[in-house]
Amino acid sequence: DTAVSQTPKYLVTQMGNDKSIKCEQNLGHDTMYWYKQDSKKFLKIMFSYNNKELIINETVPNRFSPKSPDKAHLNLHINSLELGDSAVYFCASSTRRLNTGELFFGEGSRLTVL
Amino acid sequence: EDQVTQSPEALRLQEGESSSLNCSYTVSGLRGLFWYRQDPGKGPEFLFTLYSAGEEKEKERLKATLTKKESFLHITAPKPEDSATYLCAVHPYNTDKLIFGTGTRLQVFP
């Protein structure tokens, strides 16, 4: 039974297109995150929601828009895709505002922009 | 600025050859330091949390230690299944996010 699941696992698309990635967690956690991992394996936080409220919004182009319909779901929509958006995007969840420090990650969504 | 640096970038070991991975950090105040393991095509998986200098945690062939400036992940008599990228992350006091290093890619050969 997957704890944090994200779909799709792979996306290949053309520059200028719009795409969405969905994430769901069944751990009962209050806080969810989107991380971006580049080709050098560097994991950088993009957004975090606590109980549907946006609490972290890093310096990310406004082409990226997260949406949290409820505390178990966090989706990421990307408009007007650019080559530099190619990366692996990870969804993660944690207990309330990371108070135990442990993140549970999904398996990642590899986005390739051509 | 809060920062995490891991070394070496890559490490090749023979099965049974013990070694250590380093994580150096600069942070205004440390709430915790974390080690994660990441297998190819998978998300990072939590290994350890360390909260204060002098603390040590162990799990099978892995032992994590913490000082005020760095953490070490010691691997004793590694096996090929220990091959993975090991990520270190810090949780500063003034934020709700983890700051990750770029990881050490470990390969253990039989």
gemmi code that builds the backbone of each chain (N, CA, C; Angstrom):
import gemmi

chains = {
    "A": [
        ("ASP", (0.845, -1.183, 0.000), (0.000, 0.000, 0.000), (0.894, 1.252, 0.000)),
        ("THR", (0.937, 1.966, -1.124), (1.874, 3.075, -1.285), (1.496, 4.237, -0.375)),
        ("ALA", (2.487, 4.791, 0.342), (2.219, 5.858, 1.291), (2.039, 7.202, 0.586)),
        ("VAL", (2.997, 7.533, -0.310), (2.928, 8.758, -1.086), (2.994, 8.349, -2.555)),
        ("SER", (1.944, 8.614, -3.282), (1.922, 8.200, -4.679), (1.740, 9.417, -5.565)),
        ("GLN", (2.479, 9.446, -6.648), (2.375, 10.561, -7.570), (2.264, 10.027, -8.990)),
        ("THR", (1.511, 10.748, -9.791), (1.293, 10.364, -11.183), (1.312, 11.605, -12.069)),
        ("PRO", (1.833, 11.476, -13.287), (2.430, 10.258, -13.839), (3.879, 10.113, -13.403)),
        ("LYS", (4.462, 8.948, -13.661), (5.868, 8.719, -13.321), (6.780, 9.372, -14.371)),
        ("TYR", (6.308, 9.420, -15.607), (7.086, 10.030, -16.690), (6.196, 10.983, -17.486)),
        ("LEU", (6.779, 12.123, -17.862), (6.099, 13.044, -18.776), (7.134, 13.494, -19.800)),
        ("VAL", (6.779, 13.397, -21.055), (7.619, 13.931, -22.128), (6.730, 14.866, -22.920)),
        ("THR", (7.172, 16.106, -23.081), (6.311, 17.096, -23.699), (7.135, 18.145, -24.424)),
        ("GLN", (6.471, 18.947, -25.217), (7.128, 19.998, -25.979), (7.149, 21.293, -25.175)),
        ("MET", (8.125, 22.120, -25.477), (8.182, 23.474, -24.896), (6.878, 24.215, -25.163)),
        ("GLY", (6.444, 24.947, -24.171), (5.244, 25.761, -24.338), (3.967, 25.074, -23.876)),
        ("ASN", (4.036, 23.747, -23.715), (2.841, 23.023, -23.255), (2.618, 23.224, -21.759)),
        ("ASP", (1.423, 22.821, -21.310), (1.074, 22.833, -19.883), (0.938, 21.385, -19.415)),
        ("LYS", (1.413, 21.109, -18.197), (1.294, 19.748, -17.657), (0.993, 19.806, -16.163)),
        ("SER", (0.392, 18.717, -15.676), (0.101, 18.606, -14.244), (0.629, 17.302, -13.682)),
        ("ILE", (1.028, 17.353, -12.425), (1.438, 16.166, -11.673), (0.559, 16.097, -10.432)),
        ("LYS", (0.070, 14.879, -10.155), (-0.806, 14.726, -8.992), (-0.102, 13.943, -7.891)),
        ("CYS", (-0.446, 14.244, -6.659), (0.157, 13.548, -5.525), (-0.902, 13.291, -4.458)),
        ("GLU", (-0.814, 12.114, -3.883), (-1.736, 11.735, -2.809), (-0.960, 10.998, -1.722)),
        ("GLN", (-1.267, 11.268, -0.462), (-0.651, 10.525, 0.637), (-1.728, 9.952, 1.541)),
        ("ASN", (-1.457, 8.716, 2.014), (-2.428, 8.034, 2.886), (-1.865, 7.839, 4.285)),
        ("LEU", (-0.934, 8.713, 4.670), (-0.280, 8.604, 5.976), (-0.967, 9.441, 7.045)),
        ("GLY", (-1.950, 10.219, 6.649), (-2.618, 11.087, 7.610), (-1.808, 12.315, 7.982)),
        ("HIS", (-0.787, 12.625, 7.189), (0.060, 13.780, 7.473), (-0.662, 15.090, 7.163)),
        ("ASP", (-0.234, 16.143, 7.876), (-0.824, 17.460, 7.655), (-0.080, 18.276, 6.611)),
        ("THR", (1.187, 17.950, 6.376), (2.032, 18.806, 5.549), (2.534, 18.054, 4.324)),
        ("MET", (2.451, 18.727, 3.181), (2.914, 18.136, 1.926), (3.823, 19.114, 1.208)),
        ("TYR", (4.701, 18.565, 0.352), (5.751, 19.350, -0.289), (5.911, 18.952, -1.757)),
        ("TRP", (6.420, 19.896, -2.526), (6.971, 19.586, -3.834), (8.450, 19.948, -3.813)),
        ("TYR", (9.294, 18.967, -4.229), (10.709, 19.174, -4.389), (11.080, 18.944, -5.848)),
        ("LYS", (12.113, 19.658, -6.290), (12.640, 19.464, -7.640), (14.063, 18.920, -7.506)),
        ("GLN", (14.361, 17.828, -8.246), (15.710, 17.269, -8.229), (16.313, 17.410, -9.614)),
        ("ASP", (17.407, 18.148, -9.711), (18.024, 18.361, -11.015), (18.944, 17.205, -11.383)),
        ("SER", (19.606, 17.356, -12.513), (20.427, 16.256, -13.042), (21.610, 15.929, -12.135)),
        ("LYS", (21.997, 16.876, -11.275), (23.096, 16.632, -10.337), (22.588, 16.113, -8.992)),
        ("LYS", (21.368, 15.693, -8.965), (20.762, 15.083, -7.776), (20.460, 16.084, -6.660)),
        ("PHE", (20.521, 17.393, -6.964), (20.256, 18.373, -5.926), (18.752, 18.533, -5.730)),
        ("LEU", (18.302, 18.280, -4.499), (16.888, 18.360, -4.146), (16.593, 19.736, -3.570)),
        ("LYS", (15.694, 20.470, -4.221), (15.376, 21.806, -3.739), (13.877, 21.930, -3.530)),
        ("ILE", (13.496, 22.489, -2.403), (12.076, 22.624, -2.122), (11.466, 23.702, -3.006)),
        ("MET", (10.228, 23.440, -3.424), (9.502, 24.434, -4.218), (8.358, 25.013, -3.385)),
        ("PHE", (7.512, 24.138, -2.892), (6.326, 24.559, -2.162), (6.061, 23.619, -0.991)),
        ("SER", (5.332, 24.170, -0.002), (4.835, 23.325, 1.068), (3.460, 23.813, 1.490)),
        ("TYR", (2.579, 22.868, 1.766), (1.241, 23.164, 2.258), (1.050, 22.470, 3.595)),
        ("ASN", (0.451, 23.181, 4.533), (0.055, 22.573, 5.789), (-1.459, 22.681, 5.902)),
        ("ASN", (-2.121, 21.549, 5.899), (-3.570, 21.551, 5.980), (-4.227, 22.483, 4.961)),
        ("LYS", (-3.813, 22.357, 3.735), (-4.317, 23.117, 2.583), (-3.852, 24.570, 2.552)),
        ("GLU", (-3.039, 24.995, 3.510), (-2.552, 26.374, 3.515), (-1.108, 26.415, 3.024)),
        ("LEU", (-0.825, 27.292, 2.090), (0.524, 27.437, 1.557), (1.428, 28.051, 2.620)),
        ("ILE", (2.509, 27.332, 3.007), (3.394, 27.852, 4.046), (4.806, 28.104, 3.536)),
        ("ILE", (5.196, 27.443, 2.463), (6.499, 27.702, 1.861), (6.289, 27.901, 0.370)),
        ("ASN", (6.835, 28.991, -0.140), (6.765, 29.291, -1.563), (8.128, 29.849, -1.932)),
        ("GLU", (9.008, 28.959, -2.383), (10.354, 29.388, -2.713), (10.336, 30.231, -3.992)),
        ("THR", (11.512, 30.697, -4.372), (11.606, 31.536, -5.580), (11.422, 30.642, -6.794)),
        ("VAL", (10.179, 30.437, -7.148), (9.823, 29.555, -8.251), (9.054, 30.399, -9.260)),
        ("PRO", (9.312, 30.243, -10.560), (8.532, 31.017, -11.547), (7.044, 30.827, -11.351)),
        ("ASN", (6.270, 31.874, -11.595), (4.831, 31.751, -11.356), (4.134, 30.902, -12.407)),
        ("ARG", (4.908, 30.303, -13.315), (4.342, 29.291, -14.215), (4.015, 28.014, -13.434)),
        ("PHE", (4.605, 27.884, -12.243), (4.352, 26.721, -11.395), (3.263, 27.091, -10.397)),
        ("SER", (2.183, 26.322, -10.396), (1.126, 26.619, -9.431), (0.691, 25.346, -8.718)),
        ("PRO", (0.909, 25.306, -7.404), (0.458, 24.163, -6.624), (-1.006, 24.352, -6.238)),
        ("LYS", (-1.667, 23.205, -6.002), (-3.045, 23.278, -5.504), (-3.260, 22.124, -4.542)),
        ("SER", (-3.856, 22.421, -3.403), (-4.123, 21.389, -2.406), (-5.614, 21.354, -2.118)),
        ("PRO", (-6.349, 20.444, -2.761), (-7.794, 20.388, -2.538), (-8.169, 19.896, -1.144)),
        ("ASP", (-7.320, 19.076, -0.555), (-7.498, 18.641, 0.827), (-6.124, 18.226, 1.338)),
        ("LYS", (-6.018, 17.884, 2.627), (-4.671, 17.702, 3.175), (-4.003, 16.431, 2.691)),
        ("ALA", (-4.733, 15.563, 2.006), (-4.132, 14.326, 1.488), (-3.658, 14.465, 0.044)),
        ("HIS", (-3.948, 15.587, -0.574), (-3.621, 15.766, -1.989), (-2.903, 17.083, -2.227)),
        ("LEU", (-1.878, 17.009, -3.089), (-1.170, 18.222, -3.506), (-0.776, 18.041, -4.959)),
        ("ASN", (-1.305, 18.908, -5.808), (-1.035, 18.812, -7.235), (-0.132, 19.954, -7.669)),
        ("LEU", (0.565, 19.739, -8.783), (1.454, 20.767, -9.322), (1.125, 20.962, -10.792)),
        ("HIS", (0.781, 22.186, -11.146), (0.487, 22.508, -12.536), (1.589, 23.419, -13.058)),
        ("ILE", (2.079, 23.112, -14.251), (3.146, 23.916, -14.842), (2.690, 24.432, -16.201)),
        ("ASN", (2.692, 25.743, -16.340), (2.305, 26.379, -17.609), (3.531, 26.684, -18.458)),
        ("SER", (3.311, 26.749, -19.756), (4.345, 27.228, -20.697), (5.707, 26.610, -20.395)),
        ("LEU", (5.791, 25.311, -20.465), (6.999, 24.586, -20.090), (8.218, 25.043, -20.866)),
        ("GLU", (9.361, 25.098, -20.154), (10.633, 25.482, -20.738), (11.620, 24.320, -20.597)),
        ("LEU", (12.686, 24.369, -21.400), (13.695, 23.302, -21.365), (14.250, 23.106, -19.952)),
        ("GLY", (14.461, 24.212, -19.257), (15.044, 24.160, -17.913), (14.133, 23.548, -16.861)),
        ("ASP", (12.889, 23.294, -17.228), (11.975, 22.650, -16.282), (12.188, 21.141, -16.226)),
        ("SER", (12.978, 20.625, -17.147), (13.259, 19.185, -17.159), (13.965, 18.799, -15.856)),
        ("ALA", (13.391, 17.858, -15.143), (13.900, 17.452, -13.829), (13.012, 16.328, -13.324)),
        ("VAL", (13.350, 15.834, -12.141), (12.454, 14.904, -11.455), (11.770, 15.683, -10.330)),
        ("TYR", (10.467, 15.613, -10.287), (9.696, 16.323, -9.278), (9.188, 15.307, -8.253)),
        ("PHE", (9.509, 15.580, -6.997), (9.114, 14.687, -5.917), (8.069, 15.355, -5.037)),
        ("CYS", (7.055, 14.595, -4.732), (6.094, 14.977, -3.716), (6.528, 14.315, -2.412)),
        ("ALA", (6.288, 14.982, -1.303), (6.634, 14.404, -0.004), (5.601, 14.854, 1.019)),
        ("SER", (5.548, 14.128, 2.124), (4.667, 14.546, 3.213), (5.395, 14.369, 4.540)),
        ("SER", (4.887, 15.043, 5.551), (5.467, 14.917, 6.887), (4.383, 15.185, 7.921)),
        ("THR", (4.704, 14.884, 9.162), (3.824, 15.290, 10.245), (3.785, 16.811, 10.280)),
        ("ARG", (2.951, 17.357, 11.131), (2.645, 18.771, 11.089), (3.887, 19.660, 11.103)),
        ("ARG", (4.071, 20.361, 10.011), (5.167, 21.326, 9.853), (6.525, 20.733, 10.232)),
        ("LEU", (6.700, 19.461, 9.839), (8.015, 18.821, 9.956), (8.483, 18.709, 11.408)),
        ("ASN", (7.568, 18.516, 12.343), (8.013, 18.518, 13.735), (8.812, 17.280, 14.127)),
        ("THR", (8.695, 16.190, 13.342), (9.582, 15.052, 13.610), (10.750, 15.029, 12.631)),
        ("GLY", (10.696, 15.893, 11.643), (11.816, 15.999, 10.713), (11.865, 14.983, 9.602)),
        ("GLU", (11.013, 13.982, 9.623), (11.107, 12.927, 8.640), (10.155, 13.200, 7.482)),
        ("LEU", (10.704, 13.182, 6.282), (9.910, 13.325, 5.071), (9.678, 11.968, 4.434)),
        ("PHE", (8.467, 11.763, 3.942), (8.146, 10.555, 3.183), (7.952, 10.983, 1.729)),
        ("PHE", (8.772, 10.422, 0.851), (8.758, 10.837, -0.540), (7.989, 9.861, -1.415)),
        ("GLY", (7.412, 10.408, -2.488), (6.894, 9.570, -3.559), (8.049, 9.113, -4.436)),
        ("GLU", (7.723, 8.384, -5.490), (8.766, 7.831, -6.351), (9.259, 8.813, -7.415)),
        ("GLY", (8.622, 9.945, -7.513), (9.095, 10.965, -8.434), (8.370, 10.939, -9.768)),
        ("SER", (8.338, 12.094, -10.394), (7.779, 12.245, -11.748), (8.857, 12.889, -12.604)),
        ("ARG", (9.341, 12.113, -13.575), (10.429, 12.630, -14.421), (9.835, 13.394, -15.593)),
        ("LEU", (10.105, 14.689, -15.625), (9.592, 15.568, -16.684), (10.704, 15.866, -17.678)),
        ("THR", (10.450, 15.581, -18.939), (11.394, 15.902, -20.003), (10.720, 16.867, -20.959)),
        ("VAL", (11.311, 18.039, -21.129), (10.769, 19.047, -22.032), (11.657, 19.124, -23.276)),
        ("LEU", (11.050, 18.897, -24.421), (11.816, 18.855, -25.682), (11.718, 20.168, -26.448)),
    ],
    "B": [
        ("GLU", (23.992, 32.205, 5.035), (23.001, 31.357, 4.346), (23.216, 29.896, 4.751)),
        ("ASP", (22.117, 29.200, 4.987), (22.192, 27.788, 5.356), (22.677, 26.954, 4.179)),
        ("GLN", (23.625, 26.068, 4.467), (24.250, 25.322, 3.378), (24.676, 23.925, 3.834)),
        ("VAL", (24.601, 22.975, 2.893), (25.018, 21.602, 3.171), (25.927, 21.140, 2.044)),
        ("THR", (27.094, 20.613, 2.400), (28.051, 20.124, 1.401), (28.418, 18.686, 1.729)),
        ("GLN", (28.311, 17.823, 0.738), (28.633, 16.421, 0.961), (29.862, 16.019, 0.156)),
        ("SER", (30.657, 15.150, 0.767), (31.835, 14.622, 0.073), (32.087, 13.179, 0.494)),
        ("PRO", (32.699, 12.367, -0.388), (32.972, 12.708, -1.787), (31.683, 12.681, -2.606)),
        ("GLU", (31.768, 13.136, -3.850), (30.596, 13.063, -4.736), (30.274, 11.613, -5.060)),
        ("ALA", (31.318, 10.813, -5.261), (31.132, 9.408, -5.592), (32.185, 8.588, -4.873)),
        ("LEU", (31.797, 7.372, -4.514), (32.692, 6.498, -3.764), (32.489, 5.070, -4.249)),
        ("ARG", (33.600, 4.440, -4.626), (33.543, 3.037, -5.063), (34.267, 2.200, -4.024)),
        ("LEU", (33.591, 1.197, -3.503), (34.175, 0.336, -2.484), (34.080, -1.122, -2.897)),
        ("GLN", (35.039, -1.872, -2.448), (34.956, -3.325, -2.582), (34.075, -3.822, -1.444)),
        ("GLU", (33.347, -4.869, -1.680), (32.533, -5.465, -0.619), (33.403, -5.736, 0.603)),
        ("GLY", (32.935, -5.282, 1.774), (33.696, -5.485, 3.003), (34.652, -4.361, 3.352)),
        ("GLU", (34.839, -3.418, 2.437), (35.776, -2.308, 2.655), (35.052, -1.145, 3.327)),
        ("SER", (35.286, -0.929, 4.593), (34.589, 0.109, 5.353), (35.046, 1.509, 4.950)),
        ("SER", (34.166, 2.482, 5.081), (34.504, 3.858, 4.743), (33.505, 4.807, 5.391)),
        ("SER", (33.703, 6.115, 5.164), (32.820, 7.130, 5.731), (32.454, 8.163, 4.689)),
        ("LEU", (31.215, 8.659, 4.796), (30.727, 9.754, 3.973), (30.615, 10.982, 4.865)),
        ("ASN", (30.930, 12.141, 4.298), (30.941, 13.363, 5.090), (29.830, 14.314, 4.679)),
        ("CYS", (29.249, 14.992, 5.661), (28.253, 16.034, 5.419), (28.647, 17.238, 6.276)),
        ("SER", (29.097, 18.310, 5.635), (29.432, 19.537, 6.355), (28.277, 20.508, 6.223)),
        ("TYR", (27.975, 21.223, 7.289), (26.824, 22.114, 7.215), (27.119, 23.458, 7.870)),
        ("THR", (26.438, 24.455, 7.358), (26.445, 25.794, 7.949), (24.995, 26.180, 8.114)),
        ("VAL", (24.618, 26.412, 9.361), (23.205, 26.717, 9.603), (23.123, 27.639, 10.808)),
        ("SER", (22.163, 28.540, 10.798), (22.034, 29.532, 11.874), (21.684, 28.862, 13.198)),
        ("GLY", (20.888, 27.844, 13.141), (20.543, 27.074, 14.339), (20.030, 25.741, 13.866)),
        ("LEU", (20.538, 24.646, 14.403), (20.195, 23.330, 13.866), (19.101, 22.684, 14.694)),
        ("ARG", (17.974, 22.401, 14.026), (16.918, 21.678, 14.722), (17.150, 20.169, 14.597)),
        ("GLY", (17.728, 19.765, 13.455), (18.022, 18.350, 13.249), (18.794, 18.135, 11.967)),
        ("LEU", (19.510, 17.032, 11.899), (20.231, 16.645, 10.684), (19.755, 15.256, 10.307)),
        ("PHE", (19.548, 15.045, 9.021), (18.917, 13.816, 8.550), (19.756, 13.158, 7.471)),
        ("TRP", (19.743, 11.853, 7.470), (20.344, 11.079, 6.393), (19.238, 10.313, 5.680)),
        ("TYR", (19.321, 10.361, 4.342), (18.382, 9.641, 3.490), (19.177, 8.792, 2.508)),
        ("ARG", (18.550, 7.711, 2.081), (19.118, 6.856, 1.035), (18.215, 6.972, -0.184)),
        ("GLN", (18.820, 7.115, -1.375), (18.014, 7.177, -2.597), (18.524, 6.158, -3.602)),
        ("ASP", (17.663, 5.233, -3.972), (17.976, 4.249, -5.012), (17.577, 4.827, -6.363)),
        ("PRO", (18.222, 4.383, -7.452), (17.905, 4.922, -8.788), (16.424, 4.781, -9.110)),
        ("GLY", (15.826, 5.864, -9.588), (14.421, 5.837, -9.979), (13.442, 5.852, -8.826)),
        ("LYS", (13.937, 6.081, -7.612), (13.070, 6.086, -6.424), (13.207, 7.403, -5.670)),
        ("GLY", (12.267, 7.626, -4.763), (12.377, 8.778, -3.897), (13.299, 8.495, -2.729)),
        ("PRO", (13.840, 9.536, -2.110), (14.689, 9.340, -0.932), (13.929, 8.639, 0.185)),
        ("GLU", (14.671, 7.802, 0.923), (14.088, 7.050, 2.025), (14.834, 7.407, 3.295)),
        ("PHE", (14.082, 7.758, 4.325), (14.658, 8.209, 5.585), (15.498, 7.116, 6.247)),
        ("LEU", (16.669, 7.527, 6.758), (17.534, 6.617, 7.520), (17.632, 7.030, 8.990)),
        ("PHE", (18.141, 8.244, 9.238), (18.432, 8.678, 10.612), (18.092, 10.144, 10.820)),
        ("THR", (17.813, 10.478, 12.088), (17.771, 11.861, 12.545), (18.763, 12.013, 13.687)),
        ("LEU", (19.554, 13.089, 13.628), (20.472, 13.425, 14.715), (20.141, 14.837, 15.171)),
        ("TYR", (20.100, 15.042, 16.481), (19.646, 16.341, 16.980), (20.749, 17.161, 17.643)),
        ("SER", (21.745, 16.496, 18.221), (22.737, 17.290, 18.943), (24.125, 16.669, 18.797)),
        ("ALA", (25.140, 17.525, 18.925), (26.527, 17.089, 18.781), (26.820, 15.963, 19.760)),
        ("GLY", (27.515, 14.952, 19.253), (27.839, 13.794, 20.076), (26.866, 12.644, 19.906)),
        ("GLU", (25.743, 12.918, 19.293), (24.735, 11.874, 19.124), (25.155, 10.894, 18.031)),
        ("GLU", (24.804, 9.627, 18.208), (25.091, 8.594, 17.223), (23.839, 7.742, 17.029)),
        ("LYS", (23.633, 7.291, 15.781), (22.520, 6.377, 15.493), (23.066, 5.244, 14.620)),
        ("GLU", (22.544, 4.039, 14.822), (23.017, 2.893, 14.042), (21.863, 2.128, 13.441)),
        ("LYS", (22.129, 1.581, 12.256), (21.142, 0.710, 11.604), (21.916, -0.241, 10.708)),
        ("GLU", (21.919, -1.491, 11.086), (22.653, -2.536, 10.346), (24.109, -2.100, 10.167)),
        ("ARG", (24.562, -1.931, 8.941), (25.974, -1.616, 8.691), (26.255, -0.105, 8.695)),
        ("LEU", (25.249, 0.696, 8.979), (25.374, 2.148, 8.935), (25.381, 2.748, 10.330)),
        ("LYS", (26.281, 3.724, 10.523), (26.281, 4.482, 11.776), (26.466, 5.946, 11.433)),
        ("ALA", (25.573, 6.793, 11.951), (25.641, 8.235, 11.714), (26.080, 8.919, 12.992)),
        ("THR", (26.990, 9.901, 12.827), (27.465, 10.683, 13.967), (27.338, 12.162, 13.637)),
        ("LEU", (27.331, 12.984, 14.691), (27.121, 14.426, 14.501), (28.058, 15.228, 15.382)),
        ("THR", (28.694, 16.253, 14.772), (29.424, 17.259, 15.532), (28.764, 18.598, 15.253)),
        ("LYS", (29.351, 19.676, 15.751), (28.727, 20.991, 15.553), (28.869, 21.504, 14.130)),
        ("LYS", (29.743, 20.854, 13.332), (29.945, 21.363, 11.972), (29.707, 20.316, 10.902)),
        ("GLU", (29.693, 19.043, 11.294), (29.562, 18.009, 10.279), (28.964, 16.726, 10.833)),
        ("SER", (28.560, 15.900, 9.888), (28.056, 14.582, 10.239), (28.764, 13.562, 9.357)),
        ("PHE", (28.960, 12.380, 9.916), (29.557, 11.296, 9.152), (28.586, 10.124, 9.095)),
        ("LEU", (28.573, 9.486, 7.933), (27.844, 8.223, 7.807), (28.897, 7.147, 7.567)),
        ("HIS", (29.098, 6.340, 8.606), (30.104, 5.277, 8.535), (29.440, 4.009, 8.015)),
        ("ILE", (30.105, 3.378, 7.043), (29.572, 2.137, 6.494), (30.589, 1.034, 6.792)),
        ("THR", (30.164, 0.079, 7.590), (31.060, -1.003, 8.015), (30.781, -2.257, 7.196)),
        ("ALA", (31.854, -2.803, 6.598), (31.750, -4.028, 5.797), (30.572, -3.967, 4.828)),
        ("PRO", (30.568, -2.978, 3.919), (29.407, -2.804, 3.033), (29.194, -3.987, 2.097)),
        ("LYS", (27.931, -4.119, 1.673), (27.534, -5.137, 0.712), (27.021, -4.446, -0.549)),
        ("PRO", (26.984, -5.154, -1.667), (26.486, -4.531, -2.908), (25.113, -3.887, -2.756)),
        ("GLU", (24.259, -4.427, -1.896), (22.923, -3.839, -1.728), (22.959, -2.501, -0.995)),
        ("ASP", (24.102, -2.103, -0.482), (24.236, -0.772, 0.119), (24.483, 0.291, -0.945)),
        ("SER", (24.666, -0.117, -2.178), (24.881, 0.832, -3.276), (23.649, 1.714, -3.440)),
        ("ALA", (23.864, 3.023, -3.407), (22.774, 4.007, -3.497), (23.406, 5.391, -3.400)),
        ("THR", (22.574, 6.413, -3.552), (23.014, 7.779, -3.244), (22.551, 8.102, -1.838)),
        ("TYR", (23.464, 8.609, -1.025), (23.139, 8.964, 0.353), (23.083, 10.487, 0.453)),
        ("LEU", (21.932, 10.965, 0.904), (21.676, 12.400, 0.998), (21.653, 12.831, 2.453)),
        ("CYS", (22.244, 13.980, 2.705), (22.222, 14.591, 4.030), (21.348, 15.841, 3.935)),
        ("ALA", (20.614, 16.137, 4.988), (19.764, 17.331, 5.000), (19.757, 17.934, 6.398)),
        ("VAL", (19.630, 19.253, 6.454), (19.521, 19.929, 7.748), (18.169, 20.616, 7.849)),
        ("HIS", (17.687, 20.709, 9.075), (16.441, 21.410, 9.359), (16.803, 22.583, 10.259)),
        ("PRO", (16.890, 23.788, 9.681), (17.238, 24.951, 10.501), (16.080, 25.345, 11.411)),
        ("TYR", (16.403, 26.066, 12.478), (15.372, 26.480, 13.432), (14.353, 27.437, 12.836)),
        ("ASN", (14.795, 28.283, 11.920), (13.944, 29.384, 11.484), (13.082, 29.046, 10.281)),
        ("THR", (12.899, 27.762, 9.981), (12.166, 27.397, 8.767), (11.475, 26.045, 8.936)),
        ("ASP", (10.503, 25.804, 8.074), (9.801, 24.520, 8.077), (10.303, 23.608, 6.967)),
        ("LYS", (11.474, 23.869, 6.406), (11.941, 23.069, 5.283), (13.282, 22.416, 5.575)),
        ("LEU", (13.556, 21.327, 4.852), (14.859, 20.688, 4.905), (15.719, 21.221, 3.770)),
        ("ILE", (17.008, 21.413, 4.060), (17.961, 21.827, 3.038), (18.880, 20.644, 2.785)),
        ("PHE", (18.871, 20.172, 1.545), (19.615, 18.964, 1.184), (20.981, 19.277, 0.597)),
        ("GLY", (21.921, 18.340, 0.790), (23.174, 18.341, 0.053), (22.971, 17.615, -1.262)),
        ("THR", (24.012, 17.563, -2.074), (23.892, 16.946, -3.398), (24.139, 15.442, -3.366)),
        ("GLY", (24.508, 14.934, -2.221), (24.587, 13.485, -2.079), (25.946, 12.885, -2.401)),
        ("THR", (26.149, 11.676, -1.922), (27.307, 10.848, -2.261), (26.787, 9.586, -2.913)),
        ("ARG", (27.263, 9.336, -4.129), (26.848, 8.124, -4.840), (27.803, 7.004, -4.481)),
        ("LEU", (27.301, 6.023, -3.764), (28.106, 4.898, -3.303), (27.869, 3.679, -4.176)),
        ("GLN", (28.965, 3.091, -4.644), (28.883, 1.821, -5.376), (29.742, 0.806, -4.650)),
        ("VAL", (29.164, -0.336, -4.325), (29.884, -1.411, -3.647), (29.949, -2.600, -4.590)),
        ("PHE", (31.173, -3.022, -4.886), (31.375, -4.103, -5.840), (31.697, -5.411, -5.117)),
        ("PRO", (31.151, -6.531, -5.642), (31.411, -7.836, -4.999), (32.875, -8.251, -5.170)),
    ],
}
model = gemmi.Model(1)
for chain_id, residues in chains.items():
    chain = gemmi.Chain(chain_id)
    for i, (resn, *xyz) in enumerate(residues, 1):
        res = gemmi.Residue()
        res.name, res.seqid = resn, gemmi.SeqId(i, " ")
        for name, pos in zip(("N", "CA", "C"), xyz):
            atom = gemmi.Atom()
            atom.name, atom.element = name, gemmi.Element(name[0])
            atom.pos, atom.b_iso = gemmi.Position(*pos), 0.0
            res.add_atom(atom)
        chain.add_residue(res)
    model.add_chain(chain)
structure = gemmi.Structure()
structure.add_model(model)
structure.setup_entities()
